[in-house]
Amino acid sequence: MEKILEKAENFVDHYRKLEKDTNELKSEFQFLKRRKIDIDSRIETEVRLGQVVKEEVKGWLEDVKKMEEDIQDVEERVHSVSRYNRISLDILVREKIEEVKRIQERGNFNEGLVIERAPARGIIIPTENIEGEISTKDEIQKHLMDDKVRFQKVIWVTVSYPLNVFALQKKIADAMHKTLQEDEEEMMRAAALMDIMGSKSFVLILDDVWEKFSLKDVGIPEPVQNKSKVVITTRSIEVCKYLGCKIVKVQPLSQEESLNLFLEKVGRDVLQKVSGLEETLKLIVEECKRLPLAIVVIAGSLKGEYDIAEWRNALNELRQCVKSVKCVEDEIFGGLRFSYDRLKSLQIQECFLYCSFFQEDYEFSGKELIEDWIDEGLIDEWGSRRAAYDRGRAILNRLQQNCLLEKCFGMDRVKMHDVVRDMAIKSIGPGFGYMVKAGMKLKKVPNESEWERDLKKVSLMANGISKIPIGLSLKCPLLSTLILSHNPLSEIPSSFFEDMVGLKVLDLSWTDIEALPDAISNLLNLSALRLRYCRRLMYLPSLAELRALKKLDLHRAGIKEVPQGSEMLVSLEYLDIFCRCLKEIPTGILPKLSSLQNLVVDLSNGITTRINLKEIVRLGKLESLKCEMEGILDFNYLVNKSKDFESLTAYNLQLIIEKEYGFEYGVNAKYQRKVVIVKCEIGEECIVLPDKLEALWMEHCKNMKNMRCSLNKAVLLENATELRSCFIEGFEGIECLVELDSSSSSLCYPVLNKLEELDLWHLPSLCVLVRVEGVATPPHIFSNLKRLRISECFGIRKLFPLELLHAFQNLEQIHVRECKQMEEIIASSDSDASSDKFPFPKLRILRLWYMDQLKSICSGK
């Protein structure tokens, strides 16, 4: 009997934990993937210098690649799994987790990744991307090979500004697969590193060096001692002289290359649009000193200028900037400073300088960066957070247009070029009162001597600070901003905040903090308290005295109760209490927050939902609402009442039955008004959608009314006339997207007029996109659709029937996968078989996978 019960428990355990285990598999593989990226980078460097990758390393990389394919297959199966196959699939997922862990263990490679190539082969110097004369590469190779030494180790580390000896020592030791004691002084670490490096001949490439330093102080042996080589890349001739380097100057671009690059960035049509510009433009390019980064940034700052007087003025300003630099090696800063000065607005310049508070190469979320600017009061004068956010978006666009921020891969993410960041930090002079030590691998807060009395803003984010000494009290009465986010910080003594009476912004997000000290209650000027993803946070002191607080961000924090005194926060404009562990929101708190404009809340934990919803709809100034619920009736209640929100411009309403799904699950961040519906059983009560909806995401829902169903029969689409994106996956019983008849066509088809993105995944009952009965096909249905993606819709035989061909005039992309019964993409008839007019004039991409029965794509000429 015990064995039977044990088997039953295992059965239930596998059934329930599929999503959790899948997330664990993804997490473990992401860790493995990051290790592979590091190894690939190290291999690239060593192969370039003549080394050969070991066979065991090649095998490991192949295993990682194969595992990635396996996980993609598992993810696809998880998306489409039936309740009967969950157990076997979870067993497979658990097996894959163990496989990933085994591959991780094999990826240490303590004995190195490569072996030496036979000496006759020579080495390849990594200079193929150097701009300038080919002779530069030859000269570097000559200096490296003049002693005909076969190097045992190649190390490449980035130094950057400001120089951090501790961090540099760690990077070099890591590259040697050695560990230095983190609690030792720099001198002791230098001695240990000297012993490590002294045992081998090496090439050490120190990239992006800005300051003079002693090799001995770091722990780098003099190269002549063991026939090693040290290569420095720097823009400072003084650094080269100080270190006694043989100088190889990388030549700048030619005049022709410089002019072409400038015109590419500013727009080649500028010469036609601005009469007499050519001579002035050449002089501006000349002031860029033929340096690529300066050319790109300055061209960006002048893009869109079509007044010749503006160009002549820009030339004069640029000349002044270049003349003002103190030494030749700073000449690139003159150009970058010009672009900074051309921002004109002090507000925009301060927003730009704030970006240097983050560590080098940090990728900002555009939305979060704008929120930070608002918290800092940099864009505070617009009366509402929505207006401030829109102003912030305009500033962000301006910084991108001026090439002071770069767009990253992925939605709404930007970064700062490391040289631009260095310029920003240099622009923050002593008079600013800033201390920026982000991403410098600090293990403890800076010494008391560095905390000057006139400090105003301090950023210590992304370090290794785990604790603040008990009794530490810093006399910084002017300090307004303190950023300690992304540190393993677990405890802060009350004394730390005692003399920070002017503190306005405190950011402890992504730390291991368990309890905030009671001294927080005395920070009467505090306007923003950010505690995002403090998952261990259990205790906050009373907030009753923080009457100036405008933002309280507890997103995904570990708290189980709303902080005491929250009802007294009369200035609060932004409240995020999306906390999975939160037990309840006491009645009467929300109505007292009369200034609230942004609210993010989870009402799906057994909280008294309807009472809280009634309180939410009475918030007269609410502009943005993100809310998760479990019941259709509660969801519909909020949607119907949302019509009374006169000021509501953004919402994210989520009806989610099971907790494995994340708050921003699947929805594109560019949409301001969106609805997510996951794992709902839709019966007689239809789901009502709100006005002006832009994005709809539905996943793993089930039609409980009858076997024949369309989306517009399960979800009331009549209000969603602004719908631009629609994603439907795993909706059981759906036969068509929209069913049009004499009673519904006038209501439904306008909804699809503005639709731009349509995704239909794993809808086994889907037969057609639109079913028309007794009425003509509406002329404008799908008229703005640009991308259509369909996967595992086994009932469709003809994707585009004849009666719908006229509708897709703006379609640009078609992606079809595993629709195994599909025979035709574009339907044909005898009458149009000879037509040479393609029905989709804007189509750019057509992708088809695993189409077993496909006979025809398009039968016309």
N, C-alpha and C positions, 0 to 999 in steps of 0.2 A: 504493500500500500504506500509506503514511504517513497519508493522508487517511482510509482505512478504520480504521486503528488509533485515530486521533484521534476519529472518530465513536464507535467502540466505547468509548473512555475516557469520553466525554461521556455515553454511554448508561448506563454503570455508575455514573458519578458522580451522575447524576440519581436513579437507582434507590436508591442507598444514603442519599442526603442528604435525603430527603423530610421526616423528622421534624425534623432539624436546621434545615432551611430554614423549616419551619413555625414552629418556636420563634423563629427570627430575625424572621420576619414579625410574630409576636405582640409581640416585644420592640420592634421599630421602631414598631408601631402604638400600643403603650402610651405611648411617648415622644410620639408625635403627639397622642394623646388628652390627655395632661397639658398639652401646649401649648394645645389647644383649651379645656380647663378654665380655664387662665389667661386666655386671650383672652375667653372668655365672661364671666368675672368683671369684666374691665376694661370690656367693652362694657356690661355691666349698670350699672356705676357711671356711665359717660359718658352713656348713653341717659337715665338718670334725671335728669341735669342738662341735658337738652335737646339733646344731640348726635344725629346721624344716622349709622348704620352705613354705611360705604362699600360699594358694589356688589361690588367685588373681594373684600372680606372676607366678604360674604354668600355669594358663589360658593365661596370657600374652605371655609366652614363646611358648605355643601352637599356639597362633594367629600369632606370628612371623614366626614360622615354616610353617604354612599353607600359609601365605602371600608369603613366598619364593617360594613355589610350584606354587602359582598363577602367580607370576611374570615370572617364567620359562616358564609357558604355554603362557603367553602374549608375551614373547620374541620370542618364536617359531612361534606364529601367525603373529607377525610383519614381520618376515623374509619371510613369504610366502603369505602375504596379497595381494590381487588383488586391483586394483585401485577402484573397486566398493565397497569394504568392508572397505576402509580406514576410513571412517567417523564413522561408528559404532564401529570400533576398537579403534579409538582415544577417543571416549566417554567412552569406558571401561577403557582405560588407565588413563583418568582424574579421573574416579571414584576410581581407585586403588591408585592414588596419594593421594586423600583425605583420603582413608582408612589407608594408611601408616602413614599419619600425625596424624590421630586419635590414632593409636597404639603408636606412639612416645609420644604423650601427656600423655597416660596412663602409660608410662614407667618410670615416675619420682620416684615413691615409696618413698615419703618423710618419711613415717612411718616405713621404713625398709623392707627388703626382707624376713625375717625369724621370727619365734617365737621360744621360748625356748622349748626344749624337756623335757619331764618328767624327774626329777633328777635320777630316778632309772636306766635310760638308760646309764648314764655316758657320756663321751666324747671320741672322736677319735682324737688323736694327729697326725698332718700331717707330719709323719716322715717315711712313708713307703719306700721312695726312698733313705734313708740314707745308705751310704756304710759303712760297719763295723759290729760290733756285735749287735745282737738283743737287748742286754741290754741297748743300748743307748736310744732307743725309750722308754723303760720302765722307765728309769731314768728321762727323760724329763717329762713324764706323772706324775711321782711321785712329781716332783717339782711344777707342775702346780696345782695339786689336793690336796696338803698337807693341805690347809686350808678349804677344802670342800666348796669352794665358787662357787655359780652359777653365771657365768659371764654374764653380759648384752650385751656386745659388743666384737667382735673379729675384730682386725684391722691388716692387713698385708701390710707393705710398704717396698719398696726397697730403700736403702740409697745410696750405691755405693760411688765411689771416683771421684772427691773430694767432701767433705760434703758441701751441700748447705742448710743452715737452713731454708731459705725462702721457698724453694721447699719442704723440709720435712714437714714444717708446713702445707703447702697447701695439700699435700697428706693425712696427718692425718685428716685434717678438711673435705676433700672430702669424706673420708671413714666414717666419722661421719654424713655426709649429712648436713654439715654446711659450711658457707662462712666466710672467713676472709677478712678484708679490705686490698686490695692490695697496697694502698698508705700509709699504716701505717709502722712505724719502727718495726723491729723484736721484740723489747721488748714489745711493745703494742700488737703485734700479739700473742706473747707468753702468755701474761696475758689473752687475750681472749680465747686462746686455753686451757689454764689451767682451766678456768671456764667451758668450754664445757666438758672437759674430767673428771673434778672432780665430775660431777653429776652422773656418772655411774661407775660400776665396769667393768673392761675390761681386755682383753688379747691383748697387743700390741706387734706384732712381727716385729722387725726392722731387715731386711735382708741385708746382704752384707755390714756390717759396717767396715770401714777401719781406722777411726780416732777417737781419744778421743773427747768427747763433753759433755756438761752438759744437763741433762734432763730438768732442770729448764729453761735454756736459750731457749730451743725449745718450752716449754710450756707443758711438760709432767709431771703430778703429780707424786710424789714419790709413788710407788706401795703400800707401807704400809698404806698410808693415807686412801684409800678407798678399801682396800683388792683387788687390781688389780695386774696384773702380766705384766712384760715387758720381752720379750724374745729377745736376741741379737744373731744373727749369724755373726760370724767374724772369720778371720784367725789370729787375733792379741790377744795374751794373755794379753797384756798391756791394751787394750780396756776393756776387762772383769774386770781386777783388778781396773781400774779407775772408772768404773761404779758400782763396788761392787757386781758383779754377782756371783751367784753360778755356777761354771764352770762344764760343761758337755762336755767332749772331744769326738768328733766323731772319731772313730778309722779308720785308713787308710786301704787300701786293704791288704789282706794277700800276702805273697810272691808268692804263686801259682797264685792268681788272678792277681797280677801285671804282672807276666811273660806272662800269657795268653793274657792280654789286649795289652801288648807291641807287641807280635807276631802277634796278629790280625791286628794291625795297620801297622806294618813294612812289613808284609808278612811272613807267616810261612815257606815258602821255603827258607828263608835266611840262615837257619842252614844247609841246604844241599848245598847251593851255596857257602858259605864261610867256608872253612875248619878251624876247631879249634876256632870257634866263640863263642861257648856256654858259656865259663867262662867269657869272656869279656862282653857278652850280659847281663849276670846275674849281673855283677858289675854295668853296666849302669842302669839297672832297679833299683838296690839298691840305686843309686844316685838320682833317681826320688822320693825317700822318700815314695813310695807306694801311691802317690797322683795321682788320675785318669787323671786330666787335664795335669799335667806335663808329664805323661807317653804318652798320646796321642800326644802331641805337639812334644816331643823329638823323638818318634818313627817316626812321619811324617817327621822330618828333616833328618832322616837316611834312609828313604825308597829309595831303588835303589842303595845303597852302597854295593859293593861286594868285596871290598879290605880289608883284615884283618887289614892292616896298618891304613886305614881310621877309622876303628872302635876303634882301640887302641888310636889313636889321639883324636877321639871324646870323649873317656872316660877321657883323661887327661884334655881336654878343659872343659868338664862338671864339673869335680872336682874343677877346678879353679873358675868357675862361682858360684858354690854352696858355696865355701869358702869365696867369695867376698861379700856375703850378710851381712848386718849389724846386723840382729837379726833373731831369730828363725822363727818368723811369716812371714818373707819374703822368706822362703826357696823355696816356689813355684816359686817365681820370678827368683831364680837362674836357675831353669830348663827352664823356658820360655826365660830367657835372653840367655841361651845357644843356643836355637833354633834360636833366633834373630841373635846372633853372627855368627852362621853357615851359614847365608845367604851370608857371606864373602863380597859380593859386597856392597860398600857404596851406590851406586845408588838404589839397591833393598831395603836396610835398610831405606833410606829416603822415598821411596815410601810406605813402611810399616808404618813408623811414621806418614806420611800424613793422613793415615786412621783414626788416633785418633782425627783428627780435627772435625769429625762428632759426633753427639750425640750418647749416648749409645744405642745399639741394632738397630742402623740405618742399613737399607738394601741398599747397594750400587748397582746401575746398573753398571755392569762391564765396559760397553762402556763409560759411563759418568765418572767413576773413572779414566780410562785411559786418557780420554780427560783432566781431571784435572791435572794429572801428566805431560802431555805435556805442559799445560798452565804454570805450575810451573817451566818448564825448566828441570825437572828431567830426561826426555828422549828426549832431544832436539838435539842430535848430529847426527841424522841419515839422514839428508838431505831432507827428505820428511815426511809429516804427516802420510802417509800410512806405511812407514818403522818404524816410531816412534810408531804408533798404534800396529803394529805387535810385536815390542819389549815390549810394555806395556802389551800385552796379554800374552807374555812369563813370564813376571814378576808376573802378576796376578796368572797364573797357578802355579808358584813356591811358592807363598805365600799360596796358597790353599794346595799344596802338603806338605808343612811344617806345615800345620794345624794352621797357624797364621791367616788365614781367613777361614770362614766356608761357604759352599755352602748353599743357601737358597732355599726354595720351589719357583719354578717359574724360567723362563728362564733368565739366565745370571745375577743372583743376588747373592751377597755375603754379609757377615756380620762379625763383629769382636766380639769374645767372650768378655764379660765384664771384665773378669780377664786379658785377653790378652791386652785389651785396657788400663786397669789400669797399666799394665807393660810398655806399650808404653809411657803413659803419665809420669810415673816415670823415664823412660829413657830419656825424654826430660828435661834435667837439665837446670839450670839458664843460662849456656853458650849458649844455643840454641837461646834464645831471642824469645820464643813462649809464647803466651797467648791463652789457650784453655778453653773456657767457653760455649761450645755448649750444647744445650738442658738443661740448668740450670734454665729455667723459669725466666730469668732476664726481668725486666720491663724497664730498662734504661741501657745505656752503662756504663761500669765500671767507677769508679771515676778517675779523672785526675791523681791521684797519682799512679794508677796501670799501666798507659801508660808510661812505662819507655822509656828513650831516645834510648836505644839500642834494642828495640823491632823490630823483623823482620817479624813475621807472627802472625796474630790474627784471631781466629775463634769465632764468636759470633752467629753462625747459630742456627736456631730452638729455639729461645727465644720469648719473648713477647715485644720486643723493638718496640715502635710505633713512637717515635720521638727522634731526637737528639737536645739537647738544642741549641738555637740560640746563636751564638757567641763562641761556644765551638771550640777551636783550640788546637790540640794535636801536640806537638813537637816530632815527630817520624820520623826523616829523613831517617832512615834505614828500615822503614817498607816497605816490598815488597809485602805482601799478606794480604788482608782484606776481610773476608767472613762475610757478613751480611744477607745471604739468609734465606728464611723461617722465616721472621719476619714481623709483620704488620706495617712495616716502611713506612710512607707516605711522609716524607719530610726530607731533609738533608741540613743544611746551608752550604754556600760556605766556611765559615771559617774552617769547619771540615777538609777539604783537603789541606788547605794552606801550612802546614808544612810537608806534606807527599810527598816530592819531589821524593822519591825513589820508590813509589808505582808501582808495575808491574801487579798485579792481583787484580781486584775488582769484587766481586761477590754480586750482589743485586737481584739475581733471586728469584722468588716467594715472592716478597714484594709488598706493595701497593703504591710504589713510583709513583708520577705523573709527576715529572719533575726533571731532574738531574741539579745540580747547575753548574753555569758557570765555577767554579773552575776546573771542570773535564778537560776543555780544556788546562789547564796548567800542567797536569800530563804527562810530556814529555817522561817518561820512561814506561808508561803503555803499557803492551803487551797483556793483555787479559781483556776484559770488558764483563761480563756475566750478561744479563738482561732477562733471560728466564722467561716466564710466568708473566712478569710485565704487567698485562692486563690494568692497569690504566695509564701506561706511555704514555704521549702525547708529551713530549718535551725533546730533547737532544740538548745541545749546539753544536757549531761547533767542528768537530773532525779533522779539517784540520792540526792542529799542532801535532797530535798524530802519528808521523811518525814511531814510534816503535811498533804500535799496530799490533799484529799478528792475534788476534781473536776478532770478534765482534759477539756476540750471542744475537739476538733479537727475538728468537723463541716465537711466540704467544704473543709478546708485543703489546700494544695498539696503537702504532704509526701509523699515516696516511701518513707520508712522509719519504723518505729516509733521514737520518741525513745529515745536511749540512756539506760539506767538506769531504764526503765519498770518493770522487774521488782522494783525496790526500793521501789515505792510501796505500802507495806503498809497505809496508811490510806485508800487510794483507794476511794471508794464509787461514783463516777460516771465512766464512761469512754466518750467518743464518738470513735471513730476511723473514722467513715464518710467515708473519703477515697478518691476515685476513682483517685488516682494511687498509692495505697499498693500496693507490690509484694508484700509478704508480712507475716505476723505470725509472727515466729519462735516455734518450738515451745518451750514451757516458760515463756513469759511469763504467760499468762492464769492458770494454776493458782497462781502466786505472789501474785496479787491477791486475797487471801483475804477482804478486806472488801468486795469489789465487789458492789453491789446493782443498779446500772443499767448496762447495756451496749448500745451502739449500734455496729454493725460491718457492713462490707461484705465478704462472702466470695465475690464474683463476679468477681474480677479475676485468675483463674488461681491464686489462693492455694491452699495445701494445705488444702482445705476440710474434709475428714473429720477430719483431725488436730485442727484448730481446734474443730470441733464437739464432738469428744470432750472437749476441754478445757473448753468452755463448759458442758457438762452436769454437770461436776464442781464448778461454782461454787455452793457450798451456800447462800449468802446472796442469790443473784440474785432480785430482785423484778420487774425490768422488762427485757425483751430486745427489741431491734430488730435484725433480721438479714436481709440480702439474699443470696440464693443463686441459682445457675444450674441446678442439676441436680435432677430430681424425686427421685432416690434420696437425695441429701443432705437435701432438704426433708423427705421422709418419715422419714428417720433422726432428724432433730431433733424432729419432731412426736412420734414414738413415745417418744423419750427425755424429752420435756418433761413427761411424766407423773411423772417422778421429781423435778421441781422442786417441792418442797413450798412454797416461799416465793414462787413466781412468780405475780403477780397481774395483770401487764400484758405483752402481747407484740404485736409487729408483725412477722410473718414474711412475707417477700416472695420469690417465685419469679419472677424476671424475666430473660428471655433477652437482650433488647436494651437498651442503655444509655441510650436517649433518655428513658426514663421515670424520673420523679423518685422520691425515697425515700418521700414522703408522698402518692404519686400517688392522687388521687381519694377517699381514705378520710376520712370525717367524723372530726374530731378528738375528738368526744365519746365515741367508742368506745375502750375500753382494750384489747380483745383482738380483733385483726384480722389478716386474711390477704389478700395481694395476689398474684395470679397473672397474668402477662402474657406473651403470645406463646409459650405452651408447646404442644408437640405431645404429646398424651396417647395413649399406646398401651396395651399390656397392663398397664403399671404405673399403677394408679390413684393419684390424689393423695389422701393422708390428711389430714384436717382435725383440728386439735387440740381438746381439751376446752374447753367454755365459750366457744367462738368467738362473738363478737358481730357482726362485720362481715366479709363476703366480697366481694372485688372481683376479677372475672375479665375479662380483655380480650384479644381477638384470639388466642384459643387455638384448637386444632384437634383434633377427634376422629380418631384414626388407626386405631381398631379396626374400626368398621363404619359404614355410612351411617345406621343408625337408632340414635339415642343420646338419653339423657336426662342431666340434670345429675348425678343420683344414681348413674348408671352410670360416669361419668367421675371423679367426686369422691366420696369416701366421706363421706357426711354424718352417719353414725350417731352421731358424738360431738358434733356441733354442735347440741345441743338448746337452746342459749341464743341461737341466731342471730336477730338483730334487723334487720339490713340486708343486702341482697343486690343486687349490681350485676353484670350479665352483658352483655358487648358483644362482637359479632363472633366468636362461638363457632361455628365451622363444624360442621355436622352435627347440631346440637341440634334435636330435633323437639318435645320437651316438657321442661318444667322438672323434673318428677318423674314417674316411672313407678311405679305401685303395682300389685303383684300379691301372690299368696299368700306369697311369700318376702320381699318388701321392705316391705310396707305398715307392718308393726309397727315397723320401724326408721326409716323415712323421714318419715312424716307428723308425729311429734312435733317434728321439726326445724322445721317450718313453723308450729307453734302460736304461737310468740312473735315471728314475723317481723312487722316494722312497716313496712319500706320495701322495695319490690321494683322494680328497674329492669331492663328487658330492651330492649337496643338492638341494632339491626342483626343480627337472627337470622333469616336468610332461610328457613331450614328449619323454623322453629317453627310448629307447627300448633295445639297446645293447651297450656294451662298444666299440666294434670295429665291423665295417661292412666291409667285404671283398668281392670284386666283381672282378672276372676275374684274380685274382692272388692268390698265396699261402700265407697263414698266415706267416708273418715274424718270423723267429725262435727266435729272441732275444727280441721281444716286451714284455714290462713289466718285463724283466728278473731281475731287481733290486728292484721291488716294494716290500716294507715292510709293509705298512699300507694302507688299503682300507676302506673308510667310505662312506656309501651311505645312504641317507635319503630322503624320499618322492619322489622317482622316480617311478611313478605309472605304467609306461609302461613296465617295465622289468619283464619277466616271468622266465628266467633262467639267474642267475648272471654269472656263469662261463660255457659257452658252451663248447662242446667237443673240438672244434678246438683251444681253448685257454688254455686248462688245462695244457699243457706243459710249459706255459709261467711263471707261478707263483711259481717257485721253491724257491724263497726267501721270500715269503709272510709270515709275522708273525702275523698280526692282521687283522681281518675282523669285521666291525661294520655295521649292516644293520638295518634301522629303518623305519617303516611305508611305506614299499614298498608293497602296499596292493594287487597287482596282482602277486607278485612273488610266484612261485610254487616250484622252486628248487634252492638251492644254488649252488650245483655242479651237472651239468647235467650228465645223465647216458644213456646208450644204452644197448640193449640185450647182445651185445658182451662183455661188461665190467662189467656186473652186478655181476659177481662172483669174480671180481678182489679184492685182499686184499691189494693192494698197494695204500696208501693214496696219492693223487696228490700234496698235499702241505706239504712237509716234515718238514718245519720250523714253521708251524702254532702254535702259543701259545694261542691266544685269539680269540674267536668267540662269538660275542654278537648280539642278535637278539631281536628287540622290535616290537610289534604290527604288526605281519605278518599274516594277516587274511587268506590268501589262501595258506600258505606254507604247502607243502605235504612232502617234502624230503629235508634233508640236504646233505646227501651223501648215495647212495644206495649200495656202496660196503661193503665188510665185515668189 
